[in-house]
């Protein structure tokens, strides 16, 4: 306990507040998505790193993340892994609950299409 002026004790919760910026939580989420997809064949020169946007309200973060996946892939399974990893990392590093993670698959990459390049799947 810290003693304030006047000799009275101040509880730790009464000393101030910590606010973690949305962009910091978004970086944590992007890195977590990258970690979850690490065994997806790496990333070629055409592969874009996951990008996250976050809305933080008090101790809760809602995450939208865009990813690119290798093809063929278990898309639903990869998205579950991304959601799980983001939830774990944001909780561990920022102390926030993540009730919602929206994963958008922007592109699928196949080494068999266009001579090893990427093919946009709509």
C-alpha positions in Angstrom: 0.0 0.0 0.0 1.1 3.5 -0.8 0.7 6.3 1.7 -0.8 9.5 0.2 -0.3 13.0 1.5 -2.1 13.4 4.8 -1.0 10.0 5.9 -3.9 7.9 4.6 -3.3 4.7 2.6 -4.4 4.5 -1.0 -5.4 1.1 -2.4 -3.7 0.0 -5.7 -6.9 0.3 -7.7 -7.3 3.9 -6.5 -3.9 5.1 -7.8 -4.9 5.4 -11.4 -5.9 3.5 -14.5 -4.2 1.8 -17.4 -5.6 2.2 -20.9 -4.4 0.1 -23.8 -4.9 1.8 -27.2 -6.9 0.0 -29.8 -3.9 0.0 -32.2 -1.9 -1.9 -29.6 -4.5 -4.5 -29.2 -4.7 -4.7 -33.0 -1.0 -5.4 -33.2 -1.3 -8.2 -30.7 -4.2 -9.6 -32.7 -2.3 -9.4 -36.0 0.7 -11.1 -34.5 -1.4 -13.8 -32.9 -3.1 -14.5 -36.3 0.4 -14.7 -37.9 1.4 -17.2 -35.2 -1.7 -19.3 -35.7 -1.0 -19.5 -39.5 2.7 -20.2 -39.2 2.4 -23.8 -40.3 0.3 -22.7 -43.3 3.3 -23.0 -45.6 4.9 -19.8 -44.5 4.3 -16.9 -46.8 5.5 -16.2 -50.2 6.3 -12.8 -51.6 2.6 -12.4 -52.6 1.4 -13.2 -49.1 0.1 -10.3 -47.1 0.5 -10.4 -43.3 -2.8 -10.6 -41.3 -4.3 -7.2 -40.6 -6.6 -6.6 -37.6 -8.8 -3.8 -36.5 -10.1 -3.6 -33.0 -12.8 -1.9 -31.0 -12.0 -1.7 -27.3 -14.7 -0.9 -24.7 -13.5 -1.0 -21.1 -12.0 -4.5 -20.6 -13.5 -6.0 -23.8 -12.0 -6.1 -27.3 -13.9 -7.0 -30.5 -11.5 -8.0 -33.3 -11.8 -8.1 -37.1 -8.9 -9.7 -38.8 -8.1 -10.3 -42.5 -5.9 -13.2 -43.5 -4.6 -15.0 -46.6 -4.5 -18.8 -46.6 -2.7 -21.4 -48.6 -4.8 -23.5 -50.9 -6.0 -26.2 -50.5 -6.6 -25.7 -46.8 -9.2 -26.5 -44.1 -10.5 -22.9 -44.2 -12.9 -23.4 -41.2 -10.2 -25.1 -39.2 -7.6 -22.4 -39.9 -10.1 -19.7 -39.0 -10.9 -21.5 -35.7 -7.2 -21.6 -34.9 -6.8 -17.9 -35.7 -9.8 -17.0 -33.4 -8.5 -19.2 -30.6 -5.0 -17.8 -30.8 -6.2 -14.1 -30.9 -8.5 -14.7 -27.9 -5.6 -16.3 -25.9 -3.0 -13.7 -26.7 -5.2 -10.7 -26.1 -6.3 -12.1 -22.8 -2.8 -12.9 -21.7 -1.0 -9.7 -22.9 -3.7 -7.0 -22.6 -5.9 -8.6 -19.9 -9.0 -8.2 -22.1 -11.8 -10.5 -22.9 -12.5 -11.1 -26.6 -16.1 -12.2 -27.1 -16.0 -11.8 -30.9 -13.3 -12.4 -33.5 -14.4 -12.0 -37.1 -12.0 -13.6 -39.5 -12.2 -12.6 -43.2 -10.3 -14.7 -45.7 -9.1 -12.2 -48.3 -7.2 -14.6 -50.6 -6.2 -18.2 -51.2 -2.7 -19.0 -52.5 -1.8 -22.0 -54.4 1.6 -23.1 -55.7 -0.2 -24.8 -58.7 -1.9 -21.6 -60.0 -0.2 -19.1 -62.2 3.2 -20.7 -62.0 3.5 -20.6 -58.2 1.8 -17.2 -57.8 -1.4 -16.3 -56.0 -4.9 -16.7 -57.3 -7.7 -14.5 -56.0 -10.7 -16.6 -55.2 -14.0 -14.7 -55.0 
